[in-house]
Amino acid sequence: MIIAFSVTPLGAGVDVGRAVAEAVRVVRASGLPNRTDAMFTTIEGEWDEVMAVVKQATDVILDVAPRCSLVLKADIRPGVTDAMTSKVETVERHLAGD
């Protein structure tokens, strides 16, 4: 499964970069395939391991803020691996005209 998620501290001031960086550090330390952009962090793995990482990232935010906003989108396809890469490759192939 692939999950794109975003965690944002609420009630801890305007500068959220340091807290978000700590959440991304949790994701990277998980060893699961991941990618971070300006809006979301995407992670791929089995349901339990991916959700455990999302919980850990949320807990890191709650260590420094009284609230955490969590936005999550999931693509659940049992038995599929490396979808983070293959889905992008498929779109790029179509953009190039096959």
C-alpha positions as YAML, in Angstrom:
chain: A
units: angstrom
residues:
- id: 1
  name: MET
  ca: [0.00, 0.00, 0.00]
- id: 2
  name: ILE
  ca: [1.01, 3.59, -0.55]
- id: 3
  name: ILE
  ca: [0.11, 6.34, 1.88]
- id: 4
  name: ALA
  ca: [0.58, 10.05, 1.29]
- id: 5
  name: PHE
  ca: [0.27, 11.94, 4.53]
- id: 6
  name: SER
  ca: [0.91, 15.29, 6.11]
- id: 7
  name: VAL
  ca: [1.27, 16.13, 9.79]
- id: 8
  name: THR
  ca: [1.12, 19.70, 11.02]
- id: 9
  name: PRO
  ca: [1.51, 20.97, 14.56]
- id: 10
  name: LEU
  ca: [-1.31, 23.23, 15.74]
- id: 11
  name: GLY
  ca: [-1.01, 25.65, 18.62]
- id: 12
  name: ALA
  ca: [2.79, 25.69, 18.68]
- id: 13
  name: GLY
  ca: [3.43, 28.91, 16.76]
- id: 14
  name: VAL
  ca: [3.92, 29.81, 13.13]
- id: 15
  name: ASP
  ca: [7.24, 28.07, 12.44]
- id: 16
  name: VAL
  ca: [6.44, 24.37, 12.00]
- id: 17
  name: GLY
  ca: [9.49, 23.36, 9.95]
- id: 18
  name: ARG
  ca: [11.52, 21.89, 12.79]
- id: 19
  name: ALA
  ca: [8.64, 19.72, 14.04]
- id: 20
  name: VAL
  ca: [7.78, 18.54, 10.53]
- id: 21
  name: ALA
  ca: [11.45, 17.69, 9.95]
- id: 22
  name: GLU
  ca: [11.35, 15.46, 13.04]
- id: 23
  name: ALA
  ca: [8.29, 13.67, 11.64]
- id: 24
  name: VAL
  ca: [10.09, 13.15, 8.32]
- id: 25
  name: ARG
  ca: [13.09, 11.83, 10.25]
- id: 26
  name: VAL
  ca: [10.80, 9.14, 11.71]
- id: 27
  name: VAL
  ca: [9.67, 8.15, 8.22]
- id: 28
  name: ARG
  ca: [13.21, 7.96, 6.87]
- id: 29
  name: ALA
  ca: [14.39, 5.93, 9.86]
- id: 30
  name: SER
  ca: [11.63, 3.37, 9.18]
- id: 31
  name: GLY
  ca: [13.56, 1.96, 6.23]
- id: 32
  name: LEU
  ca: [10.40, 1.88, 4.11]
- id: 33
  name: PRO
  ca: [10.43, 3.44, 0.63]
- id: 34
  name: ASN
  ca: [9.46, 7.09, 1.02]
- id: 35
  name: ARG
  ca: [9.48, 10.45, -0.69]
- id: 36
  name: THR
  ca: [8.82, 13.93, 0.73]
- id: 37
  name: ASP
  ca: [7.69, 16.99, -1.21]
- id: 38
  name: ALA
  ca: [6.36, 20.41, -0.22]
- id: 39
  name: MET
  ca: [2.92, 19.08, 0.73]
- id: 40
  name: PHE
  ca: [3.10, 15.37, 1.62]
- id: 41
  name: THR
  ca: [5.33, 12.50, 2.57]
- id: 42
  name: THR
  ca: [4.62, 9.28, 0.69]
- id: 43
  name: ILE
  ca: [5.53, 5.92, 2.17]
- id: 44
  name: GLU
  ca: [5.06, 2.37, 0.87]
- id: 45
  name: GLY
  ca: [4.76, -0.90, 2.75]
- id: 46
  name: GLU
  ca: [2.33, -3.24, 4.45]
- id: 47
  name: TRP
  ca: [-0.69, -1.82, 6.29]
- id: 48
  name: ASP
  ca: [0.60, -2.34, 9.85]
- id: 49
  name: GLU
  ca: [4.11, -1.06, 9.22]
- id: 50
  name: VAL
  ca: [2.96, 2.02, 7.30]
- id: 51
  name: MET
  ca: [0.32, 2.92, 9.88]
- id: 52
  name: ALA
  ca: [2.86, 2.45, 12.68]
- id: 53
  name: VAL
  ca: [5.13, 5.01, 10.99]
- id: 54
  name: VAL
  ca: [2.23, 7.46, 10.58]
- id: 55
  name: LYS
  ca: [1.45, 7.07, 14.30]
- id: 56
  name: GLN
  ca: [5.10, 7.63, 15.26]
- id: 57
  name: ALA
  ca: [5.27, 10.74, 13.06]
- id: 58
  name: THR
  ca: [2.08, 12.04, 14.69]
- id: 59
  name: ASP
  ca: [3.46, 11.33, 18.17]
- id: 60
  name: VAL
  ca: [6.60, 13.37, 17.36]
- id: 61
  name: ILE
  ca: [4.38, 16.32, 16.46]
- id: 62
  name: LEU
  ca: [2.36, 15.90, 19.67]
- id: 63
  name: ASP
  ca: [5.61, 16.04, 21.66]
- id: 64
  name: VAL
  ca: [5.93, 19.73, 20.70]
- id: 65
  name: ALA
  ca: [2.34, 20.84, 20.08]
- id: 66
  name: PRO
  ca: [-1.01, 20.42, 21.82]
- id: 67
  name: ARG
  ca: [-2.71, 19.35, 18.56]
- id: 68
  name: CYS
  ca: [-1.74, 17.64, 15.33]
- id: 69
  name: SER
  ca: [-3.51, 17.89, 12.00]
- id: 70
  name: LEU
  ca: [-3.20, 14.67, 9.98]
- id: 71
  name: VAL
  ca: [-4.17, 14.41, 6.31]
- id: 72
  name: LEU
  ca: [-3.88, 10.92, 4.85]
- id: 73
  name: LYS
  ca: [-4.60, 9.37, 1.45]
- id: 74
  name: ALA
  ca: [-4.06, 5.66, 0.80]
- id: 75
  name: ASP
  ca: [-3.84, 3.42, -2.26]
- id: 76
  name: ILE
  ca: [-4.49, -0.09, -0.97]
- id: 77
  name: ARG
  ca: [-3.60, -2.82, -3.48]
- id: 78
  name: PRO
  ca: [-2.70, -6.11, -1.80]
- id: 79
  name: GLY
  ca: [0.22, -7.92, -3.41]
- id: 80
  name: VAL
  ca: [1.56, -4.87, -5.28]
- id: 81
  name: THR
  ca: [5.08, -3.71, -4.51]
- id: 82
  name: ASP
  ca: [7.19, -0.81, -5.80]
- id: 83
  name: ALA
  ca: [4.03, 1.07, -6.80]
- id: 84
  name: MET
  ca: [5.56, 4.40, -5.76]
- id: 85
  name: THR
  ca: [8.02, 4.09, -8.62]
- id: 86
  name: SER
  ca: [5.98, 2.17, -11.19]
- id: 87
  name: LYS
  ca: [2.97, 4.51, -11.04]
- id: 88
  name: VAL
  ca: [5.17, 7.52, -11.79]
- id: 89
  name: GLU
  ca: [7.00, 5.63, -14.55]
- id: 90
  name: THR
  ca: [3.67, 4.80, -16.21]
- id: 91
  name: VAL
  ca: [2.60, 8.44, -16.24]
- id: 92
  name: GLU
  ca: [6.01, 9.56, -17.55]
- id: 93
  name: ARG
  ca: [5.80, 6.95, -20.32]
- id: 94
  name: HIS
  ca: [2.39, 8.33, -21.37]
- id: 95
  name: LEU
  ca: [3.71, 11.88, -21.25]
- id: 96
  name: ALA
  ca: [6.56, 10.87, -23.55]
- id: 97
  name: GLY
  ca: [4.06, 9.46, -26.02]
- id: 98
  name: ASP
  ca: [4.59, 5.80, -25.13]
...
